[in-house]
Each structure stands twice: as structure tokens, then as C-alpha cells.
Amino acid sequence: MTRLIEPVRTAPTPVRSRVGWTVVLLTAVAIVAFSAAPYFTASLRDLADAEVGLAPTYAATHPVIQAALYVHIVGGAIALVVGPLQFWRGLRARAPRVHRILGRVYLGAVAIGAIAGLIIAPSSPAGYVGFFGFGTLAVLWLVTGWRAYRAIRRRDVPSHQAWMIRNYALTYAGVTLRIWLPLLLLAPLAVGAPFEFDAAFANAYAAVPFLCWLPNLVVAEWLIRRRGLPS
């Protein structure tokens, strides 16, 4: 008689979960420190002269767009750092009130960051690809945050957890974008093609508007299914 054995799904071990959570938190803090903080140390014009980040693109734009850029940076930075704390089981268990307060802070940061992201998306240096890629990211960021909020208002904790995983996967695009860029920049060298920095950077930045968040959502859905949450 043939015996059919179904694969057994195992939950992630506490050690593995803690390591993953620590990596996410540390990389989020590092990106905020090295990519977001410089915008508050000098004027946008001075940063543009030094070719820091997106400053050369937005230094000559309308003041409203420049203000939206700063709002987007602030909202994204707060969401990046506060988000991992919402997945800290110890905090949820021992200080649920703090968890709820941080949740409001996080979702508020997502809301203002997403709206500001929609404002600055048309000025993206990646052109139409940047507009549609970053614009779609901003819309999904806003929608998943709203779904997470509505789920917890209904006291539907499993759905809330699933939508928060999706939402932070989109928030984490601020980290993965800065991981993909250097990898794509070095891609010509890996295949032995001639390397010219400006052309390589233009090609890399044409890919990241979608590449920085689509794989994140795939990983998020895998985690959601693995944990038995509504998919």
C-alpha cells in the first residue's frame, strides 16, 4: 500500500524571526541615517551642488514640489523606523497601548508620505517609468495602510496583520531601492560590457521604480500564507 505523506508546514523559529526582524530594523535605521538625514543638514541647492541623492532633480522645481519632497522624506523615514516596532511581539504583549499609539504614528506617516509621493512622482528623474512606478507605489502604500486601519477598527486582527505586512513591504521599498541601485550599476561589469557611469545609472534608475517594491510584495504574500493569515 502506498502511503501519501503531505508536507508539514512549520512556523518560523523564534531565533530566525528575531534575526530577520533585527536585520529589517537595522537596515531601515541605516537608510534613514545615510539617505534621509542629509536633507536636513543643508539647503536643497547646496545638496544639489554636492550631487546628493535627488537634490539635483528637485532643487529647480516649484516650491510646492520641494515641500512635498521633504514631507515624503519625513513620512517615509518615520514609517521605516516605527514599522518594525509594530511587529515586535513583546511590545504588543507587554505594552498594547504603546503599540496602538505607534500604530497611529506609523499610519499617519504612511498617509502623508504617500500623498507627498504622488505629488513628486511626475518629477521623477526616471520619467514616465518613474511616474507610473513610484506613483503606483504611493497609491498601494496608501490603500494597504487604509485597509490595515479598517481591519483593526473591525477588530479583525488576522486581516490587520496581513495588511500591515503588505504595507511595510511597500515602506521597505526605501531600503530595497538603495540595494538594487548599486547591483544594477555593477551589472554591466558582471557581463563584461563597457561601463559608463551616467548611462549605467540611467538604466538602473529606469528599473528601480518597479523593482524596489514588486519583489517585496511577493515576499510579503509568502509570509502571509506561511503564517496562515488571510491572503
Disulfide bonds with the S-S distance in Angstrom:
none
